[in-house]
Amino acid sequence: MCSAEPINCFPVLVNILSNSFLRLFNSTARIRVWSEPFYSTQSPEVRRDIFFVCLCYLLVLAAGLPPHFAVSSMEDYKVKS
């Protein structure tokens, strides 16, 4: 039913046990379990939001970087280095 690795066997065991308990109580419902160790829960909306947050951060960073170099150059000019 499953491979010998515990990461694969546990969901199958939980599925078998839960469905057998449901049958004991005369229920017609079924419980499905699955194991996806590398499952990505990010929807396209989340990816878009992460993209815009990173873009805003980079824009703020890019706006603050040139004045830093300008101030550094002015200090070098004042010290005459």
N, CA, C and O of each residue as an XYZ file, in Angstrom:
324
protein
N       0.809     -1.199      0.000
C       0.000      0.000      0.000
C       0.849      1.259      0.000
O       0.425      2.293     -0.516
N       2.039      1.182      0.571
C       2.909      2.353      0.592
C       4.350      1.888      0.659
O       4.625      0.719      0.930
N       5.254      2.795      0.414
C       6.667      2.428      0.493
C       7.083      2.333      1.961
O       6.307      2.665      2.856
N       8.291      1.885      2.194
C       8.754      1.631      3.562
C       9.130      2.904      4.312
O       9.412      2.845      5.509
N       9.143      4.031      3.653
C       9.527      5.269      4.325
C       8.376      5.768      5.199
O       7.220      5.740      4.776
N       8.685      6.225      6.416
C       7.612      6.680      7.321
C       6.850      7.892      6.791
O       5.667      8.057      7.091
N       7.505      8.729      6.019
C       6.812      9.920      5.521
C       5.696      9.541      4.566
O       4.745     10.305      4.397
N       5.793      8.369      3.934
C       4.741      7.914      3.026
C       3.731      7.009      3.716
O       2.556      7.008      3.349
N       4.163      6.244      4.702
C       3.270      5.283      5.347
C       2.293      5.934      6.315
O       1.154      5.479      6.425
N       2.697      6.974      7.012
C       1.837      7.570      8.029
C       0.518      8.101      7.466
O      -0.530      7.820      8.046
N       0.521      8.849      6.371
C      -0.776      9.301      5.837
C      -1.681      8.154      5.402
O      -2.899      8.240      5.554
N      -1.110      7.097      4.871
C      -1.922      5.952      4.457
C      -2.521      5.270      5.682
O      -3.686      4.872      5.670
N      -1.724      5.137      6.736
C      -2.221      4.537      7.971
C      -3.339      5.382      8.577
O      -4.352      4.841      9.021
N      -3.166      6.692      8.599
C      -4.206      7.584      9.122
C      -5.472      7.457      8.285
O      -6.576      7.451      8.829
N      -5.325      7.358      6.999
C      -6.484      7.216      6.117
C      -7.229      5.917      6.397
O      -8.456      5.919      6.494
N      -6.512      4.821      6.526
C      -7.144      3.529      6.787
C      -7.870      3.543      8.125
O      -9.015      3.101      8.221
N      -7.200      4.056      9.163
C      -7.808      4.094     10.491
C      -9.027      5.004     10.539
O     -10.057      4.632     11.101
N      -8.922      6.176      9.962
C     -10.044      7.111     10.019
C     -11.253      6.574      9.265
O     -12.385      6.715      9.729
N     -11.030      5.971      8.125
C     -12.160      5.419      7.371
C     -12.757      4.197      8.060
O     -13.965      3.973      7.979
N     -11.927      3.406      8.735
C     -12.489      2.255      9.468
C     -13.310      2.731     10.665
O     -14.340      2.130     10.972
N     -12.882      3.793     11.347
C     -13.692      4.350     12.435
C     -15.005      4.924     11.908
O     -16.048      4.790     12.548
N     -14.951      5.552     10.763
C     -16.188      6.073     10.180
C     -17.158      4.943      9.840
O     -18.365      5.089     10.032
N     -16.646      3.821      9.337
C     -17.515      2.682      9.016
C     -18.106      2.062     10.279
O     -19.231      1.562     10.263
N     -17.336      2.097     11.387
C     -17.863      1.574     12.650
C     -19.091      2.349     13.108
O     -20.006      1.782     13.705
N     -19.105      3.645     12.826
C     -20.223      4.492     13.231
C     -21.271      4.633     12.126
O     -22.103      5.539     12.173
N     -21.233      3.748     11.142
C     -22.207      3.703     10.037
C     -22.291      5.027      9.278
O     -23.380      5.481      8.930
N     -21.178      5.618      9.034
C     -21.151      6.872      8.280
C     -20.829      6.581      6.817
O     -20.081      5.653      6.505
N     -21.399      7.380      5.935
C     -21.099      7.217      4.513
C     -19.987      8.148      4.057
O     -19.543      8.074      2.912
N     -19.537      9.017      4.943
C     -18.467      9.953      4.586
C     -17.132      9.230      4.536
O     -16.946      8.176      5.143
N     -16.224      9.819      3.806
C     -14.869      9.281      3.703
C     -13.874     10.407      3.965
O     -14.117     11.566      3.628
N     -12.755     10.042      4.569
C     -11.679     11.001      4.811
C     -10.526     10.644      3.888
O     -10.116      9.486      3.804
N     -10.017     11.640      3.207
C      -8.868     11.431      2.325
C      -7.670     12.175      2.897
O      -7.784     13.331      3.305
N      -6.532     11.511      2.924
C      -5.292     12.142      3.376
C      -4.254     11.961      2.297
O      -4.254     10.963      1.577
N      -3.365     12.935      2.186
C      -2.296     12.817      1.208
C      -1.042     13.450      1.783
O      -1.090     14.296      2.676
N       0.052     13.022      1.251
C       1.340     13.509      1.708
C       2.084     14.114      0.534
O       2.393     13.431     -0.442
N       2.363     15.383      0.638
C       3.166     16.066     -0.361
C       4.230     16.859      0.384
O       3.982     17.997      0.781
N       5.423     16.272      0.584
C       6.452     16.936      1.386
C       6.895     18.285      0.818
O       7.297     19.169      1.573
N       6.825     18.449     -0.484
C       7.267     19.696     -1.101
C       6.088     20.439     -1.702
O       6.186     21.011     -2.788
N       4.982     20.425     -0.991
C       3.758     21.045     -1.480
C       3.872     22.560     -1.399
O       4.245     23.104     -0.360
N       3.558     23.229     -2.474
C       3.598     24.681     -2.504
C       2.202     25.222     -2.247
O       1.271     24.953     -3.006
N       2.062     25.991     -1.166
C       0.741     26.519     -0.815
C       0.529     27.909     -1.381
O      -0.494     28.538     -1.109
N       1.465     28.389     -2.152
C       1.342     29.755     -2.651
C       0.412     29.799     -3.859
O       0.623     29.110     -4.857
N      -0.595     30.607     -3.743
C      -1.491     30.830     -4.860
C      -0.911     31.954     -5.726
O       0.018     32.638     -5.295
N      -1.432     32.155     -6.919
C      -0.933     33.251     -7.765
C      -1.081     34.626     -7.103
O      -0.267     35.519     -7.336
N      -2.123     34.793     -6.276
C      -2.298     36.078     -5.601
C      -1.184     36.317     -4.588
O      -0.687     37.436     -4.457
N      -0.794     35.271     -3.876
C       0.284     35.406     -2.892
C       1.594     35.713     -3.599
O       2.365     36.558     -3.144
N       1.847     35.038     -4.696
C       3.079     35.310     -5.448
C       3.104     36.742     -5.962
O       4.149     37.391     -5.943
N       1.954     37.239     -6.422
C       1.876     38.608     -6.901
C       2.131     39.588     -5.762
O       2.833     40.583     -5.942
N       1.562     39.309     -4.591
C       1.773     40.184     -3.435
C       3.238     40.190     -3.009
O       3.786     41.246     -2.694
N       3.872     39.027     -2.998
C       5.293     38.951     -2.640
C       6.123     39.721     -3.654
O       7.072     40.413     -3.286
N       5.772     39.605     -4.926
C       6.498     40.331     -5.963
C       6.409     41.836     -5.738
O       7.420     42.532     -5.824
N       5.207     42.349     -5.448
C       5.042     43.785     -5.263
C       5.729     44.287     -3.995
O       6.241     45.406     -3.976
N       5.748     43.483     -2.947
C       6.469     43.871     -1.729
C       7.966     43.964     -2.019
O       8.619     44.923     -1.610
N       8.505     42.978     -2.719
C       9.931     43.012     -3.070
C      10.231     44.171     -4.010
O      11.277     44.809     -3.887
N       9.330     44.454     -4.946
C       9.527     45.565     -5.866
C       9.550     46.893     -5.115
O      10.405     47.739     -5.375
N       8.618     47.078     -4.192
C       8.592     48.324     -3.405
C       9.857     48.459     -2.575
O      10.417     49.551     -2.474
N      10.309     47.375     -1.984
C      11.525     47.404     -1.189
C      12.724     47.791     -2.058
O      13.549     48.606     -1.646
N      12.822     47.219     -3.244
C      13.934     47.544     -4.126
C      13.862     48.992     -4.619
O      14.894     49.643     -4.784
N      12.655     49.494     -4.851
C      12.523     50.891     -5.271
C      12.966     51.846     -4.168
O      13.631     52.845     -4.444
N      12.605     51.547     -2.925
C      13.053     52.383     -1.807
C      14.565     52.292     -1.661
O      15.232     53.298     -1.420
N      15.096     51.101     -1.806
C      16.541     50.918     -1.714
C      17.251     51.656     -2.845
O      18.277     52.296     -2.615
N      16.719     51.575     -4.052
C      17.337     52.248     -5.194
C      17.246     53.763     -5.053
O      18.126     54.483     -5.526
N      16.188     54.254     -4.404
C      16.059     55.698     -4.223
C      17.036     56.213     -3.166
O      17.445     57.372     -3.227
N      17.407     55.397     -2.225
C      18.308     55.840     -1.163
C      19.772     55.624     -1.464
O      20.623     56.174     -0.764
N      20.093     54.859     -2.460
C      21.499     54.547     -2.748
C      22.266     55.695     -3.401
O      23.374     55.978     -2.946
N      21.770     56.369     -4.420
C      22.534     57.460     -5.035
C      22.864     58.618     -4.076
O      23.977     59.140     -4.140
N      21.949     59.042     -3.192
C      22.343     60.086     -2.249
C      23.476     59.644     -1.323
O      24.298     60.465     -0.916
N      23.526     58.380     -0.995
C      24.615     57.884     -0.156
C      25.962     58.088     -0.853
O      26.925     58.531     -0.227
N      26.031     57.770     -2.130
C      27.276     57.966     -2.866
C      27.590     59.446     -3.033
O      28.754     59.845     -2.998
N      26.550     60.265     -3.216
C      26.779     61.703     -3.379
C      27.330     62.310     -2.097
O      28.258     63.118     -2.145
N      26.775     61.932     -0.957
C      27.271     62.448      0.328
C      28.693     61.984      0.561
O      29.522     62.744      1.061
N      28.979     60.759      0.208
C      30.333     60.242      0.371
C      31.312     61.033     -0.495
O      32.414     61.352     -0.048
N      30.923     61.346     -1.714
C      31.802     62.115     -2.592
C      32.003     63.537     -2.061
O      33.106     64.077     -2.147
N      30.959     64.141     -1.519
C      31.070     65.505     -0.969
C      31.994     65.517      0.250
O      32.766     66.458      0.436
N      31.919     64.490      1.068
C      32.817     64.434      2.239
C      34.260     64.258      1.788
O      35.168     64.841      2.380
N      34.479     63.468      0.757
C      35.821     63.320      0.216
C      36.315     64.649     -0.340
O      37.493     64.981     -0.201
N      35.428     65.405     -0.964
C      35.796     66.706     -1.520
C      36.147     67.710     -0.413
O      37.087     68.492     -0.551
N      35.387     67.678      0.677
C      35.656     68.595      1.795
C      36.973     68.285      2.469
O      37.702     69.196      2.861
N      37.287     66.999      2.610
C      38.537     66.593      3.270
C      39.708     66.729      2.295
O      40.868     66.692      2.705
N      39.408     66.885      1.021
C      40.401     66.975     -0.049
C      41.239     65.708     -0.153
O      42.467     65.744     -0.237
N      40.520     64.583     -0.145
C      41.251     63.325     -0.265
C      41.351     62.898     -1.721
O      41.936     61.857     -2.020
